[in-house]
Amino acid sequence: MKRIVDSLVEGAAIRLKDIRLREWRETVWHNSGAHGAFHGLLSRWAQENDKPIILMIDEVDALVGDTLISLLRQLRDGYIGRPGIPFVQSAILCGVRDVRDYRIHTAHHEIITGGSAFNIKAKSLRMGSFNQTEIATLYAQHTTETGQIFDPDIFPNSGKTPVDNPGWSMHWGMS
């Protein structure tokens, strides 16, 4: 969880030029601990921000066990506390697996029944692989924005790049 909090803090500083989270990090971690710092930081940020916050976490399914459960529980706690307690407006959790498929297990590795452990998801979207035309379009958009030109000979092989993912899912809720 410390790495996740640090990633949020540094992402806000680098991408958004918002360094306030660096100032809050240690206090929030000290007051909330590993199982509440992410929620505490997002709540403070939302309270002191003049615009709604949309949070996007890519490859969320790379998290496992207690770390994933802690992250999802903190998101849920923030969601159910709204509007009385400020929190992110919406969260997008991207990954290969759907969050609703996660299950909590007992200490003896038995699944606790009753559906999804994390009832925060509003929609789930599964996207398949990009085709050659879509890949060429993405490259063209990049060229338009940056001026970087790509050799057309790369397109026959572009389907073999990491862009040609067998599919990934986007899951969002809390809007």
C-alpha positions, 0 to 999 in steps of 0.5 A: 500500500505504501507503493500505491500511495507513493505512486498516487502522490508522485503521479499528482506531482509529475502529471498534474503539478499538484505537490500538495499530496507530498505535504500530506503523505506522511501525516495521512500515513501516520494517522491512517496506516496502510489500510486507510492511507489511500482513502485518507489521501484521496479524501483530503485531496477531494476536499481541498480540490476545486474540481472533481477528481477522476481516478484511473488505476491501470493494471489493477489486477496485478495486485493480489491478496491483501493489497488488492483487497485493501485498495478496493475496500478503501475505494468502497469506504470512500464511495459510501461516505459520499457526499458527507465525506469528500472523495473522488467523483469516479474511479476507473480500474483497468485490467485484464480481469473484472473486479466483480470476479474477485472473491474473498477467501477464508483462512482455509482458502474457502470462498466466502459466497454471496457474489462480488466482494466489492459492490462498487462497480457500475459498468464493465467494458471488455475491449478486444485487440486493436485491428490493423486499421485501428493501429494505423489510426492511433499512429496517425493521431500520434503523428498529428499531435507530435509531428513524429512520422512512422515508416508505413512498413511497420504496420504489417508487424504492428499487430505483434506489438504489446498494443495487440493485447488479447483484451483488457477490461475497464471497470468503473463505478462511484459516479 
